[in-house]
């Protein structure tokens, strides 16, 4: 299976082509990484660069995997719009994966172990947080993703718990910066088969949506 992975949920955006090497369990990975915001046009340039490095054409992609966040809502939406359009045009299979899960897997690859808190900025002085137990043999979730106030995260930092995630040192100097990477997202996708239609994929966003009703119109005397 040949996977094109898009991970645009953080300030480090990446695109990767991932496939298993014939005859063994190793991977062939072609990845393009950029830092900073970028729109759809730049995203397509990154995709083309990854395909060129992998010596593949777009028609040879079988699965397109997207990091669903949480994180940059705009970046995730760009990735989703590309995936949805690709499926409509070429019938590719789609997968949506948690960017937090991708960070945990990336942490294991970087030899981080023990009880680890994955932290992502949720704005409003709050953070998305999920906890994992990571070892050389694998990783498992021990606290599900939720939104916590900064004070609670600071208490974990004060207790010297391990904090990792995109740009974590901005808030917690002892934290370790670990980005979700498209190469890892693609590797995770190779073991998944829960494909979805493009219109069923949504960003991971734990806040309730609140709508404010507009006040009734009133006539202004002239």
N, C-alpha and C positions, 0 to 999 in steps of 0.2 A: 504494500500500500504506500502511495506517495502522498504526503501531506504538505500543504502550504499553511503555515501558521502565522497569524497576525496578532501581535501583542502591543496595543496602543494605549494601555490603561495608565501608564505612568509617564514621567518626563523622559524616560529612555524608551524610545519606540523601536520595535524590531520586527523583522520579517524573516521567516526561515522556511526552507524546503527540507523535509526530513523523510528518510526512507530507511528501511532495514537493508543491510548488506546481504546479498544472496549467499546462503550457505552458513551463516552464523547469526548471532544475536546482536552484533554491533550495528551502529547507525552511520549513515552518510548524511551529513548536515551542511547546508549552505545557508549562512545567516548574514543579514545586513542589519546593522545597529546604528541608530542616530539619536542624538540628544536634542530635546527641545520640541516645541509644537510644530505641527505640519499638517496641511490640509490633504484633501483627497488626491490632488495632483502629485504631491510628494510621496504619498503612500503608494501610488501606482509605479512611481520611479523606483522605489525600494523593492517592490514586488518584481519588477523587470530585472533589477540587478541580481536578486536572489535566484531567479529562474536562469539567468545567463550564467551565473557561477555554477549552478547545478547542471547546466547544459540540457535544460528541459524546455518544452513549449507549454503554454498555458493548458492546452488540451490534454496534457499528460498528468495534470493534477487530479487526483481521485477524491481527496478530502480536503476541505478548507476548515481549519480550526481557528476559533476566535476567542481571545481572552475577554471575558465578560465583566471584569472588574471584581470588586469596586475600585474606583479610581477616577481618572479623567473621563467625565461623561462625554465630552466632545470627541476625544480619541476613540472611545469605545464605539460611539455612534458611527464614526468614519469607518471603522473596521466592519461593523455590522452592515452598513450600507453596501460596502464592497462585496461582502459575502452574499448578501441577498441578491444583488445584481448578477453575480457570478453564477449562482444557482439558477436563476431565471434564464440566463443566456446559455449555460452549458450543462445544467443538470448535475453539477458537482454535489457530493454529500457534504453536509455541514455539521460541525460540532461546536458547542459552546462550552467553555471550561472556565472554572473559577481562577482568577488571577492570584488569589490568595493561596490556593492549592499549588499553583505554579511556583510561587515564592518559596513555599515549604519544600517542594521538590528541588528547587535551585539551591536552597540552603544545604540540603543533604549532599548535593553534588559539590558544594564548596566546603564540605567536611565540618559543618556546624552540627552539633549534636546536643541532646538533652531536651529539657522542656523549653520550648521556644514560642514566643509570642510574635505573631505576624501582625504588623501594624501599618495601617494606611490612613492617611488624612481624610477625615469626613467633613472638614470645615466646621464652623460654629463652635470651635474649641472642643471638638470631639474627634474620636478615632474609631475606625473599624478595627476590630481585634478578633483573632482566632488563635487558639493555642494548639500546638502540635508536640508530640513526642517523636524526636528524630534520632535515629541510630544508623549505624553503617548498613544495617539490613533493610531499612525502610523508614517510613514515617506514618503516623496515624493522628487523626484529629482527636483532641481530648477536650477542647472547648469550642463550641460552634461559633461561627462568625456573628458578631453583634456590634452595636455602637456603644462606646463607653465614653464618659466624660474624661477630660484631661486629668482631673485629680486622681481618678482610679488608675489610670495608666502610670501617672507619676508615682503612685504607691508601689506599683510593680517594679518600676525602675529603681525606687529606693530600696526594695528588697533584693536588688541585684538579679532580678529575672532577666533572661535574654530577650532583647527586643530587636527585631529585624524588619526590614521592609524598605520600600523606595523612600529615600531621603529622611529616614528616621533620625540621623544625627542632627538634623535641623532643630529638633525639639528635645532630643535625649542624647547628649554627647557620648554616652557609653553604648548607644545602640549601634547596630551594624547595618550598613546599607546593602540590601539585596533586592535586585530588580526582578520582576517576572520577565523571563526571556522567551522569545518565540521558539528558539531551538528546544527548550525544555517543554514548552506547550505542545510542540509537534511530537515529541517523544511520548508525552502522556496520551496524546490523541491516538497513537498507534495501538494502544491497548484498550481503546474504547469503541463501542459500536452503537451508542445511543444517539444516532443521527437525528436531526430535527429539520423541519421546514424553516426557511429563513424568517418567515413572519412570526414564528414561535420563539425566536431567540430574543431575549431582553437583557439589558445591563443589570447586574446585581446592584440593587439600590434598596437599602433596608428601611428608608424613611417612608412613612405614609405620605401619600400625595394629598396636599390640602388645597382646595379650591376656594377662593374668596369670591363670593357673589357680588357682582357689580351693583352699586346702588341704583335705584330707579331713576330714570331720566327726569329732569325738571325743566320747566320752561323758564327762560330768563327774559324778564321784561326789557323791552327796548324803548 
